[in-house]
Amino acid sequence: MVFVLSKDKTPLAPTREAKARKLLKQGKAVVHKMFPFTIRLKENIECKKSFEIKFDIGASVTGMAIVDAIKCFFFAEIVHREKVIKKAIDSRRSIRRGKRARKTRYREPRFDNRTRPDGWLAPSVKSRADNVINFAKKL
């Protein structure tokens, strides 16, 4: 499946790879983006189909699909980086606690005077949300 844009860069109905190859060889289209592979037509064509992006958000993998009223045109899985982020946060925490133990011998952890701004998300959740949003913008 190849995504298609009109001359003024509005999305049109996706097409098959063979048809996209023919349009490119005939000079009726140009390559707009390599990922996801998208062509842009050189002539204006109107399309009345409407498409939706559907998400199935999970803890470590998010599924997504582009569908119309009849069928699914594109589907993909986004694998999140929460395990890498968790490992980095644990490493930073252990270094911070080690410094606290070395430099100030009996200092207790201070956490009551910290406040989080409105709309704060944990780094693992923020990364997961950003991955989904960025992938949706690309499509």
ZAMARGU-4260 file (C-alpha; in steps of 0.2 Angstrom, whole numbers, plus 5000, padded with zeros to 4 digits):
<rodrens>
0) 5000/5000/5000 | 5006/5017/4995 | 5000/5033/5002 | 4995/5047/4990 | 4994/5066/4991
5) 4986/5078/4979 | 4995/5092/4971 | 4990/5103/4986 | 4996/5090/4998 | 4979/5084/5004
10) 4978/5065/5008 | 4969/5054/4995 | 4965/5036/4995 | 4980/5024/4996 | 4984/5014/4981
15) 4993/4998/4977 | 5012/4997/4974 | 5010/4993/4955 | 4999/5008/4952 | 5011/5019/4961
20) 5026/5013/4951 | 5016/5016/4934 | 5012/5034/4940 | 5030/5037/4944 | 5037/5030/4928
25) 5024/5040/4918 | 5029/5056/4927 | 5012/5059/4934 | 5018/5058/4952 | 5034/5061/4962
30) 5040/5054/4978 | 5035/5064/4993 | 5041/5054/5008 | 5051/5038/5010 | 5044/5033/5026
35) 5030/5029/5025 | 5032/5029/5007 | 5021/5042/5000 | 5019/5049/4982 | 5012/5066/4977
40) 5002/5068/4961 | 5006/5082/4949 | 4988/5085/4944 | 4973/5089/4955 | 4961/5075/4959
45) 4947/5075/4971 | 4944/5061/4983 | 4928/5059/4994 | 4933/5044/5004 | 4936/5047/5023
50) 4949/5037/5033 | 4952/5035/5051 | 4967/5030/5062 | 4963/5018/5075 | 4974/5014/5090
55) 4975/4999/5102 | 4986/5006/5116 | 4995/4993/5126 | 5009/4993/5139 | 5023/4988/5128
60) 5016/4988/5111 | 5003/4999/5103 | 4993/4993/5087 | 4987/5005/5074 | 4977/5004/5058
65) 4971/5015/5045 | 4953/5010/5040 | 4938/5017/5030 | 4920/5010/5031 | 4924/4994/5022
70) 4942/4988/5025 | 4958/4991/5033 | 4972/4999/5022 | 4987/4999/5034 | 4991/4992/5050
75) 5007/4993/5061 | 5014/4990/5079 | 5024/5002/5088 | 5036/4995/5101 | 5038/5007/5116
80) 5055/5010/5125 | 5048/5009/5143 | 5061/4996/5148 | 5076/5006/5142 | 5069/5022/5150
85) 5066/5012/5167 | 5084/5006/5167 | 5091/5023/5164 | 5080/5030/5178 | 5085/5017/5190
90) 5104/5020/5186 | 5102/5038/5189 | 5093/5035/5206 | 5107/5023/5212 | 5120/5036/5207
95) 5111/5050/5216 | 5108/5039/5232 | 5126/5034/5232 | 5132/5052/5231 | 5120/5056/5246
100) 5128/5042/5256 | 5146/5047/5252 | 5145/5066/5254 | 5133/5069/5268 | 5134/5054/5280
105) 5117/5055/5289 | 5107/5066/5277 | 5090/5059/5275 | 5081/5059/5258 | 5072/5075/5254
110) 5056/5073/5244 | 5042/5083/5253 | 5047/5100/5247 | 5046/5094/5228 | 5031/5098/5218
115) 5026/5093/5200 | 5019/5105/5188 | 5002/5103/5181 | 5000/5090/5167 | 5016/5081/5173
120) 5017/5063/5166 | 5030/5050/5172 | 5044/5048/5159 | 5039/5031/5154 | 5021/5036/5151
125) 5026/5052/5142 | 5037/5042/5130 | 5023/5030/5126 | 5011/5044/5122 | 5024/5054/5112
130) 5028/5038/5101 | 5010/5036/5097 | 5007/5055/5093 | 5023/5056/5082 | 5018/5040/5072
135) 5001/5047/5070 | 5008/5064/5063 | 5019/5054/5051 | 5004/5045/5044
</rodrens>
